[in-house]
Amino acid sequence: MSLTEEQGAVAVLINGSQDTFVSERALGERPIALELPFDGPTEMAELVALVEALLLVAPAPSTTDELANGAGVSVTLMESALSLIEARAPGGWVLQRHHGRVQLATAPRFAVHVRRFLGLDRESRLSAAALEALAVVAYQQPVTRAQVEAVRGVDCSGVLQTLSQRGLIEQVGRLTGPGNPNQYGTTPEFLMHFGMQSLADLPPLGHVDGKDAGGTLQAMIAATELGGSEREAAAN
């Protein structure tokens, strides 16, 4: 039996490892159990293995909805499987979460060996200017070019382009205001580059000259929100 518009909303009921869809008809009729549409594993261990397989072949970081659809299970069960992968003993890879998407990445403790195996030892390093701009984006995202420049005190168009080309930052939106300037945020590649599982792994900024660096950075960003938007509108 298939769902139709007349059958109304569908509620998902979780009963152990089984997912049962119940359709609530309009006009107050009693819920009618429908044929189970899921064909994924009913054992959690097998679901975890399937999730790993899907993430290994995924061409890009995936959302939980995409993984649940591919695995043939509910989003609730998919979240449980992802949590189990995150919580288990350290292995050769880790689960990374970034802006609602997940992916598998090699464990940071093996970074030296992986780089040597792939011949990446001679990969060019980021300049000090690029690292400074990247830090502003990482800790205050989403930010505009003008906001990054206000913190660093110099033109940052070149370093932001470099960071974008390296896949470490990307456009994530536009600031509401004059000119609607682009806003930048970090990418999953950023997490891989620095060996983190999520942005929660960013180290605290601490204090500089007795002042809270995080609070100072936020204040500088907030102070440039209006003026920065106007400058970028004029530049565009």
C-alpha positions in Angstrom: 0.0 0.0 0.0 1.5 3.3 -1.0 1.1 6.8 0.6 -1.2 9.3 -1.0 -2.0 12.9 -0.3 -5.3 11.9 1.2 -3.7 9.6 3.7 -2.2 12.6 5.5 1.1 13.0 7.4 3.3 10.0 8.2 4.7 9.4 11.6 7.8 7.2 12.2 7.6 4.9 15.2 10.8 3.3 16.4 10.4 -0.1 18.0 13.8 -1.6 18.7 15.6 -2.0 15.3 12.3 -2.0 13.4 10.9 1.1 11.7 7.1 1.2 11.3 5.3 3.8 9.2 1.8 4.8 10.4 -0.4 7.0 8.2 -2.9 9.3 10.0 -5.9 9.8 7.8 -7.8 13.0 7.7 -11.1 13.4 9.4 -10.0 11.7 12.6 -9.8 8.1 11.3 -7.7 5.6 13.2 -4.1 5.2 12.0 -3.5 2.5 9.5 -0.3 0.5 9.5 1.4 0.5 6.1 3.7 -1.9 4.5 7.2 -1.4 5.8 9.1 0.6 3.1 12.6 0.1 4.6 14.9 -2.6 3.4 18.1 -1.8 5.4 19.8 -4.0 8.1 17.8 -4.7 11.3 20.9 -5.4 13.3 22.9 -2.3 14.5 26.3 -3.9 13.9 25.4 -4.6 10.3 24.0 -1.1 9.9 27.2 0.4 11.2 29.2 -1.7 8.6 26.8 -0.5 5.9 27.3 3.1 6.9 31.0 2.8 6.7 30.7 1.3 3.2 28.5 4.1 2.1 30.9 6.8 3.4 33.8 5.1 1.8 32.2 5.3 -1.7 30.6 8.7 -1.2 32.1 11.2 -3.6 31.6 14.1 -1.1 30.5 14.6 2.5 26.9 13.3 3.0 24.0 14.4 5.0 22.3 12.1 7.5 19.2 12.1 5.3 21.2 11.0 2.3 22.8 8.2 4.2 19.5 7.0 5.7 17.9 6.9 2.2 20.8 4.9 0.8 20.9 2.5 3.7 17.1 2.0 3.7 16.6 3.0 7.4 15.2 5.9 9.3 17.1 9.1 10.1 16.8 8.2 13.8 18.5 4.8 13.3 21.2 6.4 11.0 22.0 8.9 13.8 22.4 6.1 16.2 24.8 4.2 13.9 26.9 7.4 13.4 27.1 7.9 17.1 28.3 4.3 17.5 31.0 4.9 14.9 32.1 8.1 16.8 32.2 6.4 20.2 34.0 3.2 19.4 37.7 2.5 20.1 40.2 4.4 17.9 40.8 2.8 14.5 42.3 3.7 11.2 39.7 6.4 10.4 37.5 8.9 12.2 34.0 10.2 11.5 34.1 14.0 10.7 31.0 16.2 11.1 30.9 19.6 9.4 27.9 21.9 8.8 25.4 19.0 8.9 27.5 16.7 6.7 29.6 13.7 7.6 32.6 11.8 6.1 35.3 9.3 6.9 38.8 10.6 7.2 42.1 9.0 8.2 43.0 9.1 11.9 45.1 12.2 12.7 47.7 10.1 14.5 48.7 8.5 11.2 49.0 11.8 9.3 52.8 11.5 8.9 52.6 8.0 7.5 49.7 8.8 5.2 51.4 11.8 3.8 54.6 9.8 3.1 52.6 7.0 1.5 50.8 9.4 -0.8 54.0 11.4 -1.5 52.7 14.6 0.0 55.8 15.5 2.0 56.6 18.3 -0.4 53.2 19.8 -0.4 53.4 23.6 -0.1 52.6 25.1 3.3 50.3 27.9 4.0 51.8 31.3 4.4 51.6 33.2 7.7 49.1 35.6 6.1 46.9 32.7 4.9 47.0 31.0 8.3 45.9 34.3 10.0 43.0 34.8 7.6 42.0 31.2 7.9 42.0 31.5 11.7 39.6 34.4 11.5 37.3 32.5 9.2 37.4 29.3 11.4 36.7 31.0 14.7 34.1 33.6 13.5 32.4 32.0 10.5 30.5 33.0 8.6 32.6 36.2 7.9 32.9 38.6 4.9 36.2 39.7 3.3 35.8 43.1 4.9 35.5 41.5 8.4 38.6 39.5 7.9 40.5 42.6 6.6 39.3 44.6 9.6 40.9 42.1 11.9 44.2 41.7 10.0 44.4 45.4 8.9 45.4 44.6 5.3 43.8 43.5 2.0 42.9 39.8 2.2 41.4 39.2 -1.3 44.5 37.3 -2.4 44.8 35.0 0.6 41.1 34.3 0.7 41.3 33.3 -3.0 44.3 31.0 -2.1 42.4 29.4 0.7 39.4 28.9 -1.5 41.5 27.3 -4.2 43.1 25.0 -1.6 39.6 23.9 -0.7 39.9 25.2 2.9 37.2 27.8 2.8 34.1 28.3 0.7 31.2 30.7 0.2 28.5 29.8 2.6 26.0 32.7 2.2 25.6 36.4 1.8 25.4 39.1 4.6 22.1 40.9 4.7 22.9 44.5 4.1 24.3 46.9 1.5 25.9 45.0 -1.4 25.1 41.6 0.2 28.8 40.6 0.4 29.8 37.0 0.3 30.3 35.2 3.6 33.0 32.5 4.0 33.2 29.4 6.2 35.5 26.4 6.5 35.1 23.2 4.6 35.4 19.5 5.4 38.9 19.7 3.8 39.8 22.2 6.5 39.1 19.5 9.2 41.2 17.0 7.3 44.1 19.4 6.8 44.3 20.1 10.6 43.3 16.6 11.8 40.0 17.5 13.5 36.7 15.6 13.7 34.6 18.8 14.0 34.9 22.5 14.6 34.4 21.7 18.3 38.0 20.5 18.3 39.3 24.0 17.6 41.5 25.0 20.5 40.4 27.9 22.7 41.8 31.3 21.8 42.9 32.1 25.4 44.2 35.5 26.4 46.5 38.0 24.7 48.0 40.9 26.8 45.5 40.0 29.6 42.5 40.3 27.3 40.2 37.5 26.1 41.2 36.9 22.5 37.9 35.4 21.6 35.9 38.3 22.9 38.2 40.8 21.3 37.9 39.1 17.9 34.1 39.0 18.2 34.0 42.7 19.1 36.1 43.6 16.0 33.9 41.6 13.7 30.7 43.1 15.1 32.1 46.6 14.8 32.9 46.2 11.1 29.5 44.5 10.1 27.9 47.7 8.8 31.0 49.6 7.5 32.5 46.4 6.0 29.3 45.8 4.0 29.4 49.3 2.6 33.0 49.0 1.6 32.5 45.6 -0.1 29.4 47.0 -1.9 31.6 49.8 -3.3 34.3 47.4 -4.3 31.8 45.1 -6.2 
